[in-house]
Amino acid sequence: YFEIGEQTFPEGLYWIISRNWETGVMEWQEKAKEGEILEGPTVGVSSDK
């Protein structure tokens, strides 16, 4: 994923908008302060790691 923006919230969480390299799909992902991705709203896209 390629991060192209972020939005910080008072709760200490922030969202990044990222683009999937293979599909070109842009999606917001919730991340913790440490940078761990907690969840992605567009879960319907399957990815092979």
FENDAFEN-V355017 format. One record per residue. RES is the residue in three letters. PSI is psi in whole degrees, -180 to 180 (NA if undefined). Layout:
BEGIN
res={RES	RES}
psi={PSI	PSI}
END
This chain:
BEGIN
res={TYR	PHE	GLU	ILE	GLY	GLU	GLN	THR	PHE	PRO	GLU	GLY	LEU	TYR	TRP	ILE	ILE	SER	ARG	ASN	TRP	GLU	THR	GLY	VAL	MET	GLU	TRP	GLN	GLU	LYS	ALA	LYS	GLU	GLY	GLU	ILE	LEU	GLU	GLY	PRO	THR	VAL	GLY	VAL	SER	SER	ASP	LYS}
psi={149	119	130	7	165	159	123	143	155	-24	-6	-7	156	158	143	148	126	155	130	123	-39	-38	-19	8	131	137	152	141	136	133	150	173	-35	-8	3	131	120	-43	159	133	-25	74	-14	-15	121	144	136	125	NA}
END
